[in-house]
Amino acid sequence: MQTGDVVERYRRLRAICTHHQNEAMDCVAHTAIFDHARRLGLAEGGTLLVDEDDPEMQLIYDLALHTAKPGRSRAIVRHARRARCPAGSDDARVLQALCEARFSFWKVERRHAVAGVVVTDLLLEQETWLLDEAMAMSATPGDCFAGRLCRPDEFAMTCLSFVPMDRELLDDVFDELGTWLRSSDPRRVIEDARFAASVYRAAVASGIMDNVVQRDEQARAALAPLFDAAAAPGSD
C-alpha cells in the first residue's frame, strides 16, 4: 500500500470521525458536560473553567461521548442508532469503530513502514498501527500516552485527544485507582468509565495538558507540506 493512498484514506476517515463525534454531541445533555467538567476539576457550580478551544475541553467531550453511568447507553451509541448509515459505507465503518473505541495506555514502538507509528496497548499487550497527524509532529519510540483509539480500517486513529504520560502522572493514576487497577482484568479496566476519568483528572491536576498542542488545525498546518507531498500521485 502506498503512503499517498494511506494518507488520503486517513484524511477521509478522520473527517467522517470528526463529523460523527460532533453530531453525537446532540445526544449529550448540557448538565452532563458540567458533571464531567466538575469531576475533572474544570467547573465550579455552573461555570466552566476552560474555554472551547482549550485542550482540556476535548477530555470533557471524550467522557461525555464515550462513557456512561452503569445501566445507561453512551452518547456515541445513541447517535449511531439514529444515524442509519448505509451498511458497508465508510460512515457505517467509522461509527462502528467509534462505538468500539478503546481507552488505554499506549507506548510508541516505532515508525510504521508506510505512515504513522506502531503503538502497543500496555494493558492488553497488543500492537496497533496508528495514524495521527498531530502525534506525527513529536512522537518518538518510547513515548507513552493515554487515549481512546478507534480502528475504522487497517490503521487506528485517535478519537478526540490524547494525554502524554510521564512517570509522575502514571504514579498519580495508580495512587488513585490503587488495587482495582492492579488486580482487575485489563479488559474490565478498559471498559470502566472510571479509568479514563481518573487519567484525565490526574492530567488536568498535573498541568501536563498545557503542553498539548491544539490538535487538528495547528498540526495539519505544520504537517501539510509533508502529508500533501506523501499524498501526491506517484508517492510511495
Phi, psi and omega in degrees: 000130183280149181303316181300319179295320181294316180297317179297317179296315179303313183296324178294312181291327177297317179298319178294319179300314179297317180301311184291324178291324175296316179296323182294340178297339176294341180269002182257126177290145180303322181294330180294323177302314181291325177299312179294319180299318179296321179296332180267002182076026184246015177207148174231120184061238179255021184242125173284141181262006179230157178266166182303326184273354180287140181300335179297333179298328179296328177292319178297313181296323179300313180295321182294324183273322194248002176231162179204158175292155178307132179088354179251152177274153179280151182300322182294327178289319178297321177296318181298324181294324183267347183289325177053054179286145178302135180302134178085353180282164176297325177300314180294321181297315181292318180298319178298318179296320179295321178293335181256009183302148186236127174267132179197180168271135183232147177236131177285122181267313185191167172289142176281148184297334182262304180192157178076205184225163171257127180239156177246131171287112186288341178273319182263351179058048179236139178271147180218141174276121185241130172247128177199117185294323180296313181294332182297341180293325192225350186295133176227153179308133181102341177295142177239147177209162173247140180181170180255121180249142171242157183231088182275352182211206176295336180252161176257163176224154171289150180277298182234312185206166172223155183244119175300137182245129171241177185300318182295319180291320176301317179298321179297318180294316181293327177295322181285317185270338172050231186300322182303315182290324184282328190255345184281158172301127182308324180293326177292322178298313182300322184276352183271127182299336181295331184297302180299318181298320180293319178297313181295321179297317178294322180296317179296315182295327183283340184083005184294337180293343177295340182266357182275119178289137176304123201294285198293306188291310183293318180294318180298318180296318182290327186259357185307312180301319182292310184289324179294323177293322179294327183275354182293149179306135177089356178283150177207000000 
